[in-house]
Amino acid sequence: MFQTAFTLTLTQFARTLSLPERLQRSPLRNLTLEALRQRNTALDALFYDVKVITPEEAFYLSGSLAAEGSIMIVPPSGGGAIILCETLEEFALRGGGDAQALAVAGIGGSALGAAAFARNVADAIGTPVAVVVSGYGLADIVTEAVGGHFFFGHLKGLRPVFQMLDDFAGRPKFGASDKNDSETASRTSLDTRTVRALLADPRFSFRLLAGHSKGNLVISAALHELCKQDEIRAETLAKRLKIVTIGARIAMPPDFSDIVDVIGEWDWFGEMNSRPFISADQRIPHAWHHTNTDLAGHLPVTAVLKEILAKTTISEETEAAPALHVVAEPQASDAPTKAAAALASSKRPMRGPATIDKVKEAFSEKTSRDLPPVQTDWSGEMQPPKPH
């Protein structure tokens, strides 16, 4: 727990040092949001395994905690420094094509929480992971005030609408902000547009999509947009992508069927925001919504992903895949290599898509065991130095 507290304190201290620089642009907006951004960073420190982020990386990310739409390249622990990218072009130039997985975190939406979640994923597959920052702006204040963050799965349409407030307030644009027409931008948030643009770009070949909490909603919205705009690309992705949702079960487009839904046994928050007709593929015993391994009741992201990918490899060698189960401890030292190989060859669907027939089946044929329980903001932000 000491390392978690140290990482959070260092991040917030460095963030405070950069405040005068960030106030040079949109001072009223930044002053209004700063306390809430600091609060959300503290939430992410509780819900995510931030101790896997080094002090140097925490300092590096401090000025970009709320940079919605920005992209990070997060290598495995000890595999190099985090790289922060403002646009898709920069992401491609700085090695984004090597990322085999794309992650999206939820909860507070800070860059610190996103980086910690992505590092857990990277440690599971042994290769760099791309992650999109959700950020926290004026739209999030309004959405939160009406319960949209608590019931994010059921009030998903609020946040994109209120994002117009941020545009009027002079919010800087990152990620895919310049890649969409006004009609698309009006109905999707910046983090969703960035995820969609990453998936649509043929320069990138992701094999795994991993989301936690509200991040699953972002992934779902991005895939639905992609299916509307580029059916051929969506069909190509559906043949090779494995999707792992953690902490909330959200319906994905019908073409994407290789999905594993993971949720904690005690995760009432995730259940409230999940679709009841989608049964969980894996329930983690004695786990709640958070992934911080310093706290009791955590969901061990790295261990669970290793287990899922290991079972995927086994299922290709047998006619019937065995049921998934949780591993309490990390796999052997060669597990990341095996996990990466599983990503490259995974094709077997883990569950079917959510359709009307599936909804009927869920309520008529499923057993009780299967049913769920009763940017930067950089508006004037100081841009951190890019690692060489």
Number of C-alpha atoms within 10 A of each C-alpha: 11 9 16 19 15 13 23 25 15 16 25 21 13 16 23 16 13 19 18 13 15 23 18 13 17 18 15 10 18 23 13 12 18 17 11 15 21 20 15 22 25 21 17 28 25 22 25 33 29 29 21 21 23 16 16 13 17 25 21 24 26 26 28 26 33 31 31 31 31 32 31 26 25 31 24 22 17 9 13 10 18 24 22 26 22 20 19 22 12 14 21 16 10 14 12 25 16 17 21 22 26 27 29 30 30 25 23 27 27 30 30 32 30 32 33 25 32 33 31 26 31 29 27 26 27 23 22 28 31 31 30 32 34 32 26 23 27 21 20 21 16 17 23 16 11 12 13 19 23 18 18 21 22 16 15 17 15 22 22 19 16 20 24 17 16 16 13 8 15 14 25 20 21 24 29 24 20 13 14 15 9 9 8 13 20 15 18 22 26 28 27 29 27 30 28 23 20 25 21 20 12 11 12 16 20 23 22 24 23 26 28 30 26 28 28 29 27 28 29 19 23 25 24 16 20 22 19 9 14 11 13 11 15 21 14 11 19 20 17 20 24 27 25 21 26 30 30 29 29 25 21 22 19 13 18 23 21 20 22 22 21 24 29 26 19 18 21 17 16 23 21 18 22 26 18 17 21 23 18 24 18 20 22 21 16 13 18 21 25 26 28 25 19 17 14 12 20 22 31 22 26 23 20 25 25 25 21 22 24 21 18 24 20 15 17 15 9 9 8 9 15 11 10 18 15 17 16 13 10 16 16 7 8 9 20 22 13 17 24 22 16 22 22 14 14 20 19 17 16 18 16 15 19 20 15 10 9 15 14 12 12 18 14 9 9 13 9 9 9 14 15 19 13 5 26 26 28 24 22 22 26 20 18 14 10 10 9 5
